């Protein structure tokens, strides 16, 4: 479990794992979705 603070209201939030798709703060009702890592672009030879 990972403990972080909400950027907007400083409430303590808990992430179950590093691969969580989003985090929601019930105190200020903000949800932040994480974007996936972009895939590498293959260059033509």
C-alpha positions as CSV (number, residue, x, y, z in Angstrom):
1,X,0.0,0.0,0.0
2,X,1.3,3.4,-0.9
3,X,0.3,6.5,1.1
4,X,0.2,9.9,-0.8
5,X,-1.3,13.3,-0.1
6,X,-4.0,14.9,-2.3
7,X,-2.5,17.8,-4.2
8,X,-5.7,19.9,-3.8
9,X,-6.7,19.4,-0.2
10,X,-3.8,17.6,1.5
11,X,-5.9,14.6,2.6
12,X,-4.1,11.3,3.0
13,X,-4.9,8.8,0.2
14,X,-3.9,5.1,-0.2
15,X,-3.0,3.4,-3.4
16,X,-3.3,-0.4,-3.4
17,X,-0.5,-0.8,-6.0
18,X,1.7,1.2,-8.4
19,X,-0.3,0.0,-11.4
20,X,-3.6,1.6,-10.2
21,X,-5.5,3.2,-13.1
22,X,-6.6,6.2,-11.1
23,X,-6.8,7.7,-7.6
24,X,-9.9,9.3,-6.0
25,X,-10.0,11.8,-3.1
26,X,-13.3,11.5,-1.2
27,X,-12.6,14.8,0.7
28,X,-12.4,17.1,-2.3
29,X,-14.1,14.7,-4.8
30,X,-11.3,14.8,-7.3
31,X,-10.4,11.8,-9.4
32,X,-7.1,11.7,-11.3
33,X,-6.6,9.0,-14.0
34,X,-3.0,7.9,-14.9
35,X,-2.1,7.7,-18.5
36,X,-0.3,4.5,-19.7
37,X,3.3,4.6,-20.9
38,X,3.4,5.3,-24.6
39,X,4.5,2.5,-26.8
40,X,7.9,2.9,-28.6
41,X,7.7,3.9,-32.2
42,X,9.4,1.5,-34.5
43,X,11.6,3.1,-37.1
44,X,11.7,1.8,-40.7
45,X,15.1,0.4,-41.7
